[in-house]
Amino acid sequence: MRNRFPLLNALRAFEAASRHGSLSGAASELSVTTGAVSRQISRLESYLDCPLFTRNPRGVELTDKGKAYAAALTEAFDSIDEATNVLRSGGVPASLSVFSFTTLAMEWLLPNLDSFRELHPGIDLKLVASSEPVGLYDGQVDVGLWIGPEQWRGIHFDVLFNSDHFPVCSPALLENGPPLREPADLRHHTLLYSTARIPNWPDWLNATGIGDLDVTREMRFENSSNAYRAARDGLGIALGQRLFVAEDIAAGRLVVPLPFSIRLQQSYCLVCLESRRADWKIEAFRSWIGARVAQTEALSDSVLPADMTVISIEGPPAS
């Protein structure tokens, strides 16, 4: 019978090193020496006849083939961990609760959850829409999607993506409405606001040098998700968050009329208690969301204007 996994220890060493970004981190996790990890990875590279890492004075860095292989191995090991934990719990699905801003939940997380359920059928996901980082300390929620990193006691932050915002509207609005060739032309359009979000139109106008534009028409909503819906319906122009509107732009439901984006200093992050960071359910969600964000980032890069100007500003993003 064929030996399906002749280098299982080498696979474990490589997968751990790829997650930690270092041989020493993998060695600590596996309770072996750094030299042992290095030898196992060298054996695997020899077996595969291709380099998985490049070595430099600062440490190691995954090659393109290494990145693809690491992603496949991490997914496989996560599935094994999940199946093992489900059996240990008597076959009862595990539960994972996630809190999030309303707009992040509605515009990005919910549309992507099917892929999580397919990958992790043994985890029942409970989504809690919230405008406050509640429940982590008392165990009401397991992980959250928030703004950071902040100085919260005992909380671990994984940075997911930048907070980039730019004008978006329906293509029909550009075809049938007043011209929109430069920021000053916004005075002839309806601006769609979220009362719950910073940045908003004044931040974008100031960053692009327009200042106090005499805008005569505005519509205000309780969150950005409603503003996006109004923009899709051709009611005006909203400030879209890059990852939240990437699918709409790719599908032609929204367009970017002005290639100016503002970026806040703080980013969207995954948060959990430091003490629960190694929980298998949280690890599964962290691995999945990191891969899903990377896919949306790639889609966003492919559909946004090539001449987009990004202007950094201060202030926290919100829903």
HELIX and SHEET records of a PDB file:
HELIX    1   1 LEU A    8  HIS A   20  1                                  13    
HELIX    2   2 LEU A   23  LEU A   30  1                                   8    
HELIX    3   3 THR A   34  LEU A   48  1                                  15    
HELIX    4   4 ASP A   64  ARG A   88  1                                  25    
HELIX    5   5 THR A  102  LEU A  104  1                                   3    
HELIX    6   6 ALA A  105  LEU A  109  3                                   5    
HELIX    7   7 LEU A  110  LEU A  119  1                                  10    
HELIX    8   8 PRO A  171  ASN A  176  1                                   6    
HELIX    9   9 PRO A  183  HIS A  188  5                                   6    
HELIX   10  10 TRP A  201  ALA A  207  1                                   7    
HELIX   11  11 SER A  224  ARG A  232  1                                   9    
HELIX   12  12 ARG A  242  ALA A  251  1                                  10    
HELIX   13  13 GLU A  274  ARG A  276  5                                   3    
HELIX   14  14 TRP A  280  VAL A  303  1                                  24    
SHEET    1   A 2 PHE A  53  ASN A  56  0                                        
SHEET    2   A 2 GLY A  59  LEU A  62 -1                                        
SHEET    1   B 6 ILE A 123  ALA A 129  0                                        
SHEET    2   B 6 ALA A  94  SER A 100  1                                        
SHEET    3   B 6 VAL A 143  GLY A 148  1                                        
SHEET    4   B 6 PHE A 260  LEU A 273 -1                                        
SHEET    5   B 6 ILE A 155  VAL A 168 -1                                        
SHEET    6   B 6 ALA A 238  GLN A 241 -1                                        
SHEET    1   C 5 ILE A 123  ALA A 129  0                                        
SHEET    2   C 5 ALA A  94  SER A 100  1                                        
SHEET    3   C 5 VAL A 143  GLY A 148  1                                        
SHEET    4   C 5 PHE A 260  LEU A 273 -1                                        
SHEET    5   C 5 THR A 309  ILE A 313  1                                        
SHEET    1   D 2 THR A 190  SER A 194  0                                        
SHEET    2   D 2 ARG A 217  PHE A 221  1                                        
END                                                                             
